[in-house]
Amino acid sequence: MLLPLNDVLAVANAERAIQELQDRHNEWFLARDGGAPLALATTEFDFSVDHRRLIFSSWTETGSRSWRIAAWSWTGEKLVLEASRRMGAEVATLELVPRASAKAIVRSIAAARQARCEKLAQVVAQTSVCESSAEDPRLKSVPLAKIESATLSPGMRRDQPGRYARIIVRLTHQRIAVTATVAKSDARNIDSLFSSALLWFNRLQSRPRRPYIERLLIVVEHPVLEAARQRHVLLRDALRERIRLWEIDEAWQQVEPTRPFERKNLWRKRLTRLPAIAEDRIAEQVKQIISLAPQAIDLVTSRHGQTLRYHGLPFARVRRVMDRDRLWFGIEGSRRRLLDEYHEQDWVKLLRDLEVYRHENCRDRRQWLYRAAGEAWLESILRRDVSRLDPGLIVAPLHAQFRTSHGGPTGARPIDLLALRHDGRLAVIELKVNEDREHVFQGVDYWRRVEAHRRRGHISSAKLFGEREISDESPLVYLVAPTLRFHPSFATLARTIAPDIEVYRFDIHENWRAGVRVVRRERVNG
C-alpha cells in the first residue's frame, strides 16, 4: 500500500526511512512503469526535501532527472514511488530494486527478450531475403538455409539485458545480419536502433571470416516504419544499398520487405505551415524578475504562456488568466505555487538556492540544482551570443527549442537551436553535455525536418529571421559537445550519413559553464 506524502511530517518520515534503505545497499536497479531496469550506484541518485516536497534525483547515461514523489512504499524487495515531473505533465511509477533481489527480475527480462530474438530468427529463416543487383534493380528471393546465431545486443551495463536482436543467417554463398528491437518498440527510440545496428554491422564487416557479411536487415513494426524510412534514406548510397528495411506483423509471425523509399519522398509529405513570429508581450512582473539576475534569467515563450529559466532551468511560469498575468513558481518535480503574499518566503528561498547552486563556481558539484538540465544551461549561454560558437551566425533572431511539428507518430522533438548564417544558410544546432550515441542521428533528423519546411518556403513566409533572405541551400548541421563528452562511436556513425548533408562537429572546452569556447571544428562526413 502506497503511503501518501500529504504533510510535512509524512515527508520527513519518508526521507528518513528511504535514506536508511539507501544506506543498506550500494547498487540498485531503477525501472519506470515496468520498463527495462537501469543500473544505478547509490551515489548516482538521492532523495531530498525541497519546499516541503520529497524530490528524487538521478544521474545516468541518459541524463539527469528529478521527480516529485507523491506516495511511496517498501515491499521488502523494492521501493515503489508514485512520481511526477514537468509540473505534473509527466506521471510515472518508479521502482528501485536492490541489486541482490533484482537479479531474478533481470534474468526474467533477459529470458523473455532472448525468446523473442529466437522467434524472430525462425520467422526470418522461414521467409526469404530480398536482394537487388546493379544490373537488375528488381527484387529477387533467395530462401534462407540456416540460423548461425541469435543473441541479444549488450545492455547499457554489463549486468543488463540488451534491447536488440543480433541474428546472423547463412545462405549458400553469403551470410546476412538481421536486427530488430526486442524490447518495447517506440518511434522515439528509432535513433538508438539505427545507431546500434550500424555499429554492429560495421564490426561484422571488419571480421575476416568468410563468407563476409555484406547485408543488413533491420526489422521494424508498422508504427516505427515511417521513422525508420526517414533515417534509412539519409545514409550514404553505398551503405544504404546494403541495408534493407523489413516489416513484421503485430503477432511476430510474418515479415516482409518494405517498398523502396527515395529521398524525394521526404519532401512530398504534407506539412503544416509554421506560424508567423509575433512580438511577445512581457509583463512588468516578469521584467522585474529578470532584472534580479539578467545574466542568468531568460524567458522562453510557448503556446501556453511564458517560462522563466535560471541558466536554462525552468523555475517559474506565467499564464494569462481572466485578463491578468499570473505567475506560478517551482522547479521540476516540485509542486507549483502561485506567487502571492502567502508564498513570498518560498519564492525568496527558491531564488536564493538558484543563486547559490545554479552557478558555474558552485562548490557542491553534486548538488542537483547544479547538475540538472545541463543541455538547457548550455543552450541558455548560446542564446545570449551564438556567435561564440560560429562567428558566421547572426546573433538574433535565434530560435531555441524550435518545433517543426507537435507530436505525431515519429515522436518529433524540439530542435535545440535554429540559427541563420550571414550568408543566408540555416544552421541546425544539436547540443549535448554528456556522451550520447544518438547525437548524430538526432541532428540529421532535425536537418530533415527543417529542410522540408525550407523547400516549401515556410521559413521565409513565417519570417522566422525577419526580412533576411534564406539561401537556396540545405541547412548545416552543428553537433556540439564538450571535447571529452562526444561518444566514442561518434566518428563511425557520422561517416554513415550522406555527404550532401553537411555535418560539423564542434568541440567546446570542458568548463563551458564559465563561457563557451570552441577548441575544434571539423566536417565529419565529407
Stockholm file with secondary structure:
# STOCKHOLM 1.0

chainA/1-526         MLLPLNDVLAVANAERAIQELQDRHNEWFLARDGGAPLALATTEFDFSVDHRRLIFSSWTETGSRSWRIAAWSWTGEKLVLEASRRMGAEVATLELVPRASAKAIVRSIAAARQARCEKLAQVVAQTSVCESSAEDPRLKSVPLAKIESATLSPGMRRDQPGRYARIIVRLTHQRIAVTATVAKSDARNIDSLFSSALLWFNRLQSRPRRPYIERLLIVVEHPVLEAARQRHVLLRDALRERIRLWEIDEAWQQVEPTRPFERKNLWRKRLTRLPAIAEDRIAEQVKQIISLAPQAIDLVTSRHGQTLRYHGLPFARVRRVMDRDRLWFGIEGSRRRLLDEYHEQDWVKLLRDLEVYRHENCRDRRQWLYRAAGEAWLESILRRDVSRLDPGLIVAPLHAQFRTSHGGPTGARPIDLLALRHDGRLAVIELKVNEDREHVFQGVDYWRRVEAHRRRGHISSAKLFGEREISDESPLVYLVAPTLRFHPSFATLARTIAPDIEVYRFDIHENWRAGVRVVRRERVNG
#=GR chainA/1-526 SS CCEECCSHHHHHHHHHHHHHHHHHCSEEEEEETTCCCEEEEGGGEEEEEETTEEEEEEEETTEEEEEEEEEEEECSSCEEEEEEETTTTEEEEEEEEEHHHHHHHHHHHHHHHHHHHHHHHHHHHTSEEEECCSSCCSCEEEECCEEEEEEECCCSSTTSCCSEEEEEEECSSCEEEEEEECSCCCGGGHHHHHHHHHHHHHHHHTCCCSSCEEEEEEEEEHHHHHHHHHHHTTBCHHHHTTEEEEEECTTSSCEEECCCCCGGGGGTSCCCCCCCCCCCCCCHHHHHHHHHSTTTEEEEEETTEEEEEETTEEEEEEEEETTEEEEEECCTTSCCEECSGGGHHHHHHHHHHHHHHSSTTCSCTTCHHHHTTHHHHHHHHHHHCGGGTCTTBCSSSCEEEECSSSCTTTTCCCEEEEEEBTTSCEEEEEECSSCCTTHHHHHHHHHHHHHHHHHHTHHHHTTTTTTCCCCSSCCEEEEEEEGGGSCTTHHHHHTTBCTTSCEEEEEECSCGGGCCCEEEEEESCC
#=GC SS_cons         CCEECCSHHHHHHHHHHHHHHHHHCSEEEEEETTCCCEEEEGGGEEEEEETTEEEEEEEETTEEEEEEEEEEEECSSCEEEEEEETTTTEEEEEEEEEHHHHHHHHHHHHHHHHHHHHHHHHHHHTSEEEECCSSCCSCEEEECCEEEEEEECCCSSTTSCCSEEEEEEECSSCEEEEEEECSCCCGGGHHHHHHHHHHHHHHHHTCCCSSCEEEEEEEEEHHHHHHHHHHHTTBCHHHHTTEEEEEECTTSSCEEECCCCCGGGGGTSCCCCCCCCCCCCCCHHHHHHHHHSTTTEEEEEETTEEEEEETTEEEEEEEEETTEEEEEECCTTSCCEECSGGGHHHHHHHHHHHHHHSSTTCSCTTCHHHHTTHHHHHHHHHHHCGGGTCTTBCSSSCEEEECSSSCTTTTCCCEEEEEEBTTSCEEEEEECSSCCTTHHHHHHHHHHHHHHHHHHTHHHHTTTTTTCCCCSSCCEEEEEEEGGGSCTTHHHHHTTBCTTSCEEEEEECSCGGGCCCEEEEEESCC
//
